[in-house]
Amino acid sequence: MKYISTRGGDAPKSFCDVVLEGLCRDGGLAMPESIPQIPRETLDQWRKIERYSDLAVEIASLYATDIPREDLKKMMDRAYNGENFAVESIITTRNIANNVTILGLSEGPTFAFKDMAMQFLGQLFPYILEKQNKTLNIVGATSGDTGSSAIHAMKGKPRINVVMLSPYNRMSAFQTAQMYSVQDENIHNIAIEGVFDDCQDLVKALNNDIAFKEKHHLGAVNSINFARILAQIIYYFRGYFMATKSNDEKIDVVVPSGNFGNIFAGIMARKMGLPIHKLILATNENNVLDQFFKTGIYQPRASKEVHLTSSPSMDIAKASNFERFIYLLAGSDKTKALWQEIEEKGFFDLSKDPLWAERAMWNIESGSSSHADRIKTIQAVFENSGELIDPHTADGVFVGSHYLDQHIQLCLETAKPIKFYETIKQAVKDAPFDLTEVTRIEALPQKKEVMANNVTLLRQFIEAVLD
């Protein structure tokens, strides 16, 4: 399997090479040259697999063809086990209403679904670096959960440094403490005076400077890295098997989405042959993606227009992985042209394009929620089922409620509610939280550097600290 750029300007590369590279040299994102097709016979065999890590090997081996299967198995066994995750099954399902099931993806060390991918990357990066005798300086951007998951997966790992950019004072107290309390020498937290999109733009600016990127061995851990997408594809398959009784059933999947990575993994899984009927994208007040799926116009917002919300991990107005979706629809030439339009005009409009006329075939719905919607949803779910959900998952449940049909609706959980206990308490005053661990983590000394939104300052930091 070889990987090419969504913008068509990069030579085909192996899986391991694109994992280390992150953003492609032409500014595009890596995509497999073809999407593996899973026949019904194979799907039936996969349903019988008992261990999550064994299913992960089956799926990953289709994409990481340059890694021996026995090595992949060792990595998956080390990533997905009872030491890293609170349950042996790795993920869980719990019913909250008729035909509505939460897929629990937050049993990992930082209580967020990002652990599902980061635990794999925490094994994958050192493996590739050792094989190629290289070092890697990961420069990432986070709106809250990616950062802590990446840091806890990479801390103390050989041949790796992590520089994680986060928006200053725009994460929950617990998210902040989870990240900034890590004291390992290979971890560097930088709080950028801006929003997540500013952090993401800084990372892309460094990646687009090929000379600087190669000189300082820069790589990416954000969902621009295809390995993240691969790891997420796996839980779509496992979640489907857990939520259904037979491969004859179809399901709808609701996905709270900020950077479009989580739902793009679902798009890939469906294209592989997983019986997903409808994908439902849920956003918060930063509803750029919802606006596209309703109007055909994709218009990322300026930093000053990004709302600070009670689902902060989705406070994003430039969805990096959306480019991969457009590439699947239109190919590399058109994708490159459309992103050039964004550079020149700030948006692109497909409403009169033949692609938009075919949108019913996409089988993607969308919606957004307000703070009040999320609070009411958290309250209603707790009253009806006794289950607590975090505000991002609540966004999904709220939007999903507008698209209920005869299929099982699987709503992807994004985080444990305890990560956002301040918001949960607004909805469920007597929420049964044990805050012992939260209090302990929030009391730990924190290490970070506050930095202006300035790429020159970031370059200077990398040159001074990582060289």
Secondary structure, DSSP 8 states (H G I E B T S, - for coil): --EEETTS-S--B-HHHHHHH-S-TTS--EEESS-----HHHHHHHHT---HHHHHHHHHHHH-TTS-HHHHHHHHHHHSSTTTSSSTTSSEEEEEETTEEEEE---STTSBTTHHHHHHHHHHHHHHHHHHT--EEEEEE-SSHHHHHHHHHHTT-TTEEEEEEEETT-S-HHHHHHHHT---TTEEEEEEES-HHHHHHHHHHHHH-HHHHHHTTEE--STTSHHHHHHHHHHHHHHHHHH-SSTT--EEEEEE-SSSHHHHHHHHHHHHT--EEEEEEEE-S--HHHHHHHHSEE----GGG----SSGGG--SS-TTHHHHHHHHH-HHHHHHHHHHHHHHS-EE-TTSHHHHTGGGG-EEEEE--HHHHHHHHHHHHHHHS----HHHHHHHHHHGGG--SSEEEEE--B-GGGGHHHHHHH-TT-----HHHHHHHTS----EEEES-HHHHHHHHHHHT-
